[in-house]
Protein backbone atom coordinates (compact mmCIF):
# COMPACT_ATOMS: atom_id res chain seq x y z
CA UNK A 1 0.00 0.00 0.00
CA UNK A 2 1.39 3.39 -1.01
CA UNK A 3 0.94 6.22 1.47
CA UNK A 4 -0.86 9.31 0.30
CA UNK A 5 1.09 12.49 0.93
CA UNK A 6 -0.79 15.75 1.21
CA UNK A 7 0.84 19.15 1.07
CA UNK A 8 -0.87 22.45 1.75
CA UNK A 9 0.22 26.04 1.53
CA UNK A 10 -1.42 28.97 3.24
CA UNK A 11 -1.50 32.52 2.02
CA UNK A 12 -3.17 34.75 4.55
CA UNK A 13 -5.07 37.23 2.43
CA UNK A 14 -5.86 39.57 5.34
CA UNK A 15 -2.10 40.21 5.47
CA UNK A 16 -2.27 41.33 1.84
CA UNK A 17 -4.61 44.29 1.98
CA UNK A 18 -6.16 45.72 -1.13
CA UNK A 19 -6.69 49.33 -0.06
CA UNK A 20 -8.55 51.69 -2.28
CA UNK A 21 -5.25 53.16 -3.52
CA UNK A 22 -4.06 49.71 -4.64
CA UNK A 23 -7.32 48.95 -6.45
CA UNK A 24 -7.09 52.31 -8.23
CA UNK A 25 -3.46 51.80 -9.27
CA UNK A 26 -2.26 50.42 -12.59
CA UNK A 27 -0.93 47.31 -10.83
CA UNK A 28 -3.36 46.35 -8.04
CA UNK A 29 -2.00 42.81 -7.62
CA UNK A 30 1.67 43.66 -7.02
CA UNK A 31 1.39 42.96 -3.29
CA UNK A 32 -0.26 39.58 -3.89
CA UNK A 33 2.37 38.63 -6.49
CA UNK A 34 5.16 39.79 -4.17
CA UNK A 35 3.89 37.62 -1.31
CA UNK A 36 3.27 34.60 -3.56
CA UNK A 37 6.33 34.33 -5.81
CA UNK A 38 8.81 32.65 -5.61
CA UNK A 39 7.37 31.07 -2.42
CA UNK A 40 4.96 29.04 -4.52
CA UNK A 41 7.85 27.54 -6.50
CA UNK A 42 9.72 26.68 -3.28
CA UNK A 43 6.59 24.96 -1.98
CA UNK A 44 6.25 22.95 -5.18
CA UNK A 45 9.91 21.97 -4.97
CA UNK A 46 9.45 20.70 -1.41
CA UNK A 47 6.25 18.85 -2.27
CA UNK A 48 7.33 17.20 -5.51
CA UNK A 49 10.90 16.16 -4.90
CA UNK A 50 12.71 14.23 -2.24
CA UNK A 51 15.95 16.00 -3.12
CA UNK A 52 16.68 18.88 -0.74
CA UNK A 53 19.47 20.74 -2.50
CA UNK A 54 18.94 24.45 -1.88
CA UNK A 55 21.86 25.70 -4.05
CA UNK A 56 20.59 23.56 -6.93
CA UNK A 57 17.06 24.93 -6.43
CA UNK A 58 18.37 28.51 -6.52
CA UNK A 59 20.19 27.75 -9.77
CA UNK A 60 17.04 26.36 -11.36
CA UNK A 61 15.09 29.34 -10.06
CA UNK A 62 17.09 31.58 -12.44
CA UNK A 63 14.91 30.39 -15.34
CA UNK A 64 11.81 31.11 -13.27
CA UNK A 65 13.02 34.67 -12.58
CA UNK A 66 13.40 35.22 -16.33
CA UNK A 67 9.90 33.85 -16.91
CA UNK A 68 8.38 36.04 -14.17
CA UNK A 69 10.11 39.11 -15.63
CA UNK A 70 8.80 38.17 -19.07
CA UNK A 71 5.17 38.05 -17.96
CA UNK A 72 5.45 41.06 -15.67
CA UNK A 73 5.04 39.48 -12.22
CA UNK A 74 6.10 41.66 -9.31
CA UNK A 75 7.93 39.07 -7.21
CA UNK A 76 10.31 39.00 -4.27
CA UNK A 77 13.82 38.66 -5.69
CA UNK A 78 15.98 36.81 -3.17
CA UNK A 79 19.08 37.68 -5.23
CA UNK A 80 18.42 41.41 -5.10
CA UNK A 81 15.56 42.54 -2.85
CA UNK A 82 15.82 46.09 -4.24
CA UNK A 83 14.90 44.80 -7.73
CA UNK A 84 11.27 44.78 -6.63
CA UNK A 85 10.85 46.55 -3.28
CA UNK A 86 7.92 45.44 -1.16
CA UNK A 87 4.87 47.28 -2.48
CA UNK A 88 3.25 49.80 -0.23
CA UNK A 89 0.41 52.17 -0.84
CA UNK A 90 -0.16 55.59 0.71
Short mmCIF file of the C-alpha atoms (twelve columns), coordinates in Angstrom:
data_MODEL
# 
_entry.id   MODEL 
# 
loop_
_atom_site.group_PDB 
_atom_site.id 
_atom_site.type_symbol 
_atom_site.label_atom_id 
_atom_site.label_alt_id 
_atom_site.label_comp_id 
_atom_site.label_asym_id 
_atom_site.label_seq_id 
_atom_site.Cartn_x 
_atom_site.Cartn_y 
_atom_site.Cartn_z 
_atom_site.pdbx_PDB_model_num 
ATOM 1  C CA . UNK A 1  0.000  0.000  0.000   1 
ATOM 2  C CA . UNK A 2  1.389  3.386  -1.012  1 
ATOM 3  C CA . UNK A 3  0.942  6.219  1.470   1 
ATOM 4  C CA . UNK A 4  -0.860 9.314  0.298   1 
ATOM 5  C CA . UNK A 5  1.088  12.493 0.928   1 
ATOM 6  C CA . UNK A 6  -0.787 15.750 1.206   1 
ATOM 7  C CA . UNK A 7  0.839  19.154 1.074   1 
ATOM 8  C CA . UNK A 8  -0.868 22.447 1.749   1 
ATOM 9  C CA . UNK A 9  0.225  26.038 1.531   1 
ATOM 10 C CA . UNK A 10 -1.419 28.972 3.242   1 
ATOM 11 C CA . UNK A 11 -1.500 32.519 2.021   1 
ATOM 12 C CA . UNK A 12 -3.172 34.751 4.546   1 
ATOM 13 C CA . UNK A 13 -5.070 37.228 2.431   1 
ATOM 14 C CA . UNK A 14 -5.858 39.574 5.342   1 
ATOM 15 C CA . UNK A 15 -2.098 40.208 5.468   1 
ATOM 16 C CA . UNK A 16 -2.274 41.328 1.839   1 
ATOM 17 C CA . UNK A 17 -4.607 44.294 1.979   1 
ATOM 18 C CA . UNK A 18 -6.160 45.721 -1.126  1 
ATOM 19 C CA . UNK A 19 -6.694 49.326 -0.063  1 
ATOM 20 C CA . UNK A 20 -8.549 51.690 -2.284  1 
ATOM 21 C CA . UNK A 21 -5.249 53.158 -3.515  1 
ATOM 22 C CA . UNK A 22 -4.065 49.712 -4.643  1 
ATOM 23 C CA . UNK A 23 -7.319 48.953 -6.453  1 
ATOM 24 C CA . UNK A 24 -7.094 52.307 -8.229  1 
ATOM 25 C CA . UNK A 25 -3.465 51.800 -9.265  1 
ATOM 26 C CA . UNK A 26 -2.261 50.417 -12.590 1 
ATOM 27 C CA . UNK A 27 -0.934 47.306 -10.832 1 
ATOM 28 C CA . UNK A 28 -3.361 46.349 -8.036  1 
ATOM 29 C CA . UNK A 29 -2.002 42.814 -7.615  1 
ATOM 30 C CA . UNK A 30 1.675  43.658 -7.020  1 
ATOM 31 C CA . UNK A 31 1.390  42.960 -3.287  1 
ATOM 32 C CA . UNK A 32 -0.259 39.578 -3.888  1 
ATOM 33 C CA . UNK A 33 2.367  38.628 -6.486  1 
ATOM 34 C CA . UNK A 34 5.164  39.794 -4.166  1 
ATOM 35 C CA . UNK A 35 3.886  37.618 -1.308  1 
ATOM 36 C CA . UNK A 36 3.266  34.596 -3.557  1 
ATOM 37 C CA . UNK A 37 6.332  34.334 -5.814  1 
ATOM 38 C CA . UNK A 38 8.806  32.646 -5.606  1 
ATOM 39 C CA . UNK A 39 7.373  31.071 -2.420  1 
ATOM 40 C CA . UNK A 40 4.963  29.037 -4.519  1 
ATOM 41 C CA . UNK A 41 7.849  27.540 -6.498  1 
ATOM 42 C CA . UNK A 42 9.724  26.677 -3.279  1 
ATOM 43 C CA . UNK A 43 6.592  24.962 -1.981  1 
ATOM 44 C CA . UNK A 44 6.252  22.951 -5.184  1 
ATOM 45 C CA . UNK A 45 9.914  21.970 -4.966  1 
ATOM 46 C CA . UNK A 46 9.449  20.704 -1.409  1 
ATOM 47 C CA . UNK A 47 6.248  18.849 -2.272  1 
ATOM 48 C CA . UNK A 48 7.333  17.195 -5.509  1 
ATOM 49 C CA . UNK A 49 10.902 16.157 -4.903  1 
ATOM 50 C CA . UNK A 50 12.715 14.227 -2.240  1 
ATOM 51 C CA . UNK A 51 15.946 16.004 -3.119  1 
ATOM 52 C CA . UNK A 52 16.681 18.879 -0.744  1 
ATOM 53 C CA . UNK A 53 19.471 20.737 -2.502  1 
ATOM 54 C CA . UNK A 54 18.944 24.451 -1.881  1 
ATOM 55 C CA . UNK A 55 21.865 25.702 -4.049  1 
ATOM 56 C CA . UNK A 56 20.586 23.558 -6.929  1 
ATOM 57 C CA . UNK A 57 17.058 24.926 -6.431  1 
ATOM 58 C CA . UNK A 58 18.371 28.508 -6.517  1 
ATOM 59 C CA . UNK A 59 20.190 27.747 -9.766  1 
ATOM 60 C CA . UNK A 60 17.038 26.361 -11.365 1 
ATOM 61 C CA . UNK A 61 15.094 29.344 -10.064 1 
ATOM 62 C CA . UNK A 62 17.092 31.583 -12.437 1 
ATOM 63 C CA . UNK A 63 14.909 30.388 -15.337 1 
ATOM 64 C CA . UNK A 64 11.814 31.114 -13.267 1 
ATOM 65 C CA . UNK A 65 13.025 34.666 -12.580 1 
ATOM 66 C CA . UNK A 66 13.398 35.223 -16.334 1 
ATOM 67 C CA . UNK A 67 9.898  33.846 -16.910 1 
ATOM 68 C CA . UNK A 68 8.376  36.045 -14.173 1 
ATOM 69 C CA . UNK A 69 10.115 39.106 -15.629 1 
ATOM 70 C CA . UNK A 70 8.800  38.174 -19.069 1 
ATOM 71 C CA . UNK A 71 5.171  38.045 -17.955 1 
ATOM 72 C CA . UNK A 72 5.453  41.058 -15.667 1 
ATOM 73 C CA . UNK A 73 5.036  39.476 -12.220 1 
ATOM 74 C CA . UNK A 74 6.099  41.662 -9.311  1 
ATOM 75 C CA . UNK A 75 7.933  39.073 -7.205  1 
ATOM 76 C CA . UNK A 76 10.314 39.003 -4.268  1 
ATOM 77 C CA . UNK A 77 13.816 38.656 -5.688  1 
ATOM 78 C CA . UNK A 78 15.980 36.812 -3.172  1 
ATOM 79 C CA . UNK A 79 19.078 37.675 -5.235  1 
ATOM 80 C CA . UNK A 80 18.422 41.412 -5.105  1 
ATOM 81 C CA . UNK A 81 15.562 42.542 -2.849  1 
ATOM 82 C CA . UNK A 82 15.817 46.089 -4.236  1 
ATOM 83 C CA . UNK A 83 14.902 44.800 -7.727  1 
ATOM 84 C CA . UNK A 84 11.270 44.780 -6.629  1 
ATOM 85 C CA . UNK A 85 10.853 46.554 -3.279  1 
ATOM 86 C CA . UNK A 86 7.921  45.441 -1.158  1 
ATOM 87 C CA . UNK A 87 4.867  47.285 -2.483  1 
ATOM 88 C CA . UNK A 88 3.247  49.798 -0.231  1 
ATOM 89 C CA . UNK A 89 0.413  52.170 -0.836  1 
ATOM 90 C CA . UNK A 90 -0.162 55.587 0.710   1 
# 
